[in-house]
Amino acid sequence: MNDHEAVPLIVMARSQDNVEAINSCLRNAGHPVHCTWLPDARDLGDALTQINPQMLIVFADELGTDLATVMRVRTESAPEMPVLIVRDRVDEKMIAEAMSLGARDVVTLENRDRLQAVATRELRAYSLDKALDKTLSSAREYREQLQNFLDGSADAIANTKEGIIVDANRAWVELFGYSGEDALGGTPLMDLFEQETHVALKGALVACLQGKWTDHALKVQALLSDGSTLPLEITLTRSDLDNEPTIRLCIPARQNKERGIEGQVASAVRNDATTGMLQQRFLTAAIRERSAQPIKGGVREVALIKPDRFLEIQTAIGVLESEDFIAQIADLLRSQLTPTDLCGRFGGNGLLVLLERGTSRDVDTWAENIVKRVGEHLFAIAERSLSATVTVGLGSLVTASPDIGAAVTDAAAGVRLGRTRGGNQAFAVRKSDTDTRVQAYDKIWVKHIKSALMENRFRLVQQPIASLLGEDKGMFDVLVRMLDEQGNEVLPAEFIAAAERNELMKNIDRWVIGASMSFSANRKAECIFVRVSKDTLLDKSVSSWLETQLRAIRVEPRRICFQVSEDMATQYMRQTIDLARTLGKQGFRFAIEHFGTGRDPMKLLADIDMHFIKIDGSLMQGLATNQIQQQRVKSLAEAAKQKRIETIAERVEDANTMAVLWQLGIEFIQGYFVNAPEEVTMSGER
């Protein structure tokens, strides 16, 4: 046995035989003790200091020393060390007297089993106490280091437990306009943020606590001590403090992100001083550059936001103060933008935005949210307060040949037309081609589509559907792409409309269904969502065709979920009911996509057998701050849950929306925030 492995003990006795008896007894019990014999009580103080024993055993009967004196020396030199008293006989009175002096117990050599048990108990307790002391010391040291880090960090950091701030560093306290390091301790976190931020923040806290939140930055409106607000971005991290789960919130230091003086100068040249957004000429240049790149999916539109009755407002508050008014509109707009949006000052009192969204309906909803947000805001200008409204004009950028000038002209026309109807609204001007141009357009695309079908130049792309409640289940939405003769990707927005007008969708649907079945058979994905067109919905031969495909490909039918749009299901209710029932009998699953914006979505839930609803992406626009939309999505989720139908949110594009969906009980999400579509690999690799 090495010396460092031995358990040091002091045995106070006149006879060395008693020391050997203790040594033998404890070693037989499995304790590698090293006993130091101390025959003279006067040496106890020095021995305790030098040996640092884990136990003192005193043969009180043979020493003839006052036990109280021994215990006093022990208390002065090693107050936590256990003491056992050995006597010739033991009774309860002796034990009580010894314990009143600080000893742990009284034993005899006659009953060695009890001696071993008591010694084992006290050695273990002493060892645990030492380990606990070390752990607590390390924890105190960690807390001190953590506090030093928090105090020294330029980032604003706060730790919360069950929604209460347990500590915050100086940068956090000062950012919110308070003084004193303990100024916010014990404060409910929600008290520091505007009401409209609460749903998203609560959802993010719950997700973070469950380990489902990663490096997403949450946009919030901070409520400062003077009553003013400040837009911020917060990162959340789960940690443990005092062995309890906590959430650490961090607001990065407001350092200039531009690179050096040159970057600051370039930013000052490009950006409008009032709004902080791009100046008009830099904005139009940026829009031209973006429009030259093909959009991966969805639509591109421009939105022009202009205040109503601006001249009256300017006269009332003054020309100089009207710039402050425009700046506040810009702040309201900024909170509704995604990272891909381009925005800048346009035409004096206007703001122009290039939007990329899933559908035109998404754009309409976004614009309506801007109108509502401005209309509900109380503008504070100098010492005055006023209400105001805006009109939003919308114009489309055609994918094939984007004409920025025409799109902006349409948006400006939308503003004029909206104002003729009283303002405080969004108005879209989306010009369609003439019949002659459509016919010429179709003639070209029909040729390309038929050629691509014959030469197998279609491809699938997959977009993951992520779970908000547990592990991801391997669910994918599949989309179709066409390749031109040079191998370049052609997006559906360019050819689907022509295919629909010329009865080619049935052929495209069957290619997509067959490819999706092969993908599912090889990949063993849990569920592949395949959308079908009106032509397939009305095709009475689709059931027998699917039976043939199942025999040929041998895929589990439950891995395929067919989906139709809410508009289509509403328009062709009987056919949709029949298709869903037929697919169910074959083992397939069924879903309604773009759900929740039609005339009567609850009737669809009641009448159609389905496994999923995919809540329309337009309801995700501004969801984080729109309580009416939140209630609408919540009611859809609750109605679906009652029928055991799972819910998927479409076109989720930011962390705040995801956090709110957590709160509303949505089970899955899809969109570019989750993952952009990727090309499907047909190999058998998992």
Summary of the structure (lengths in Angstrom):
residues: 686
radius of gyration: 37.3
end to end distance: 54.6
largest distance: 122.1
contacts: 2159
relative contact order: 0.06
helix: 47%
strand: 23%
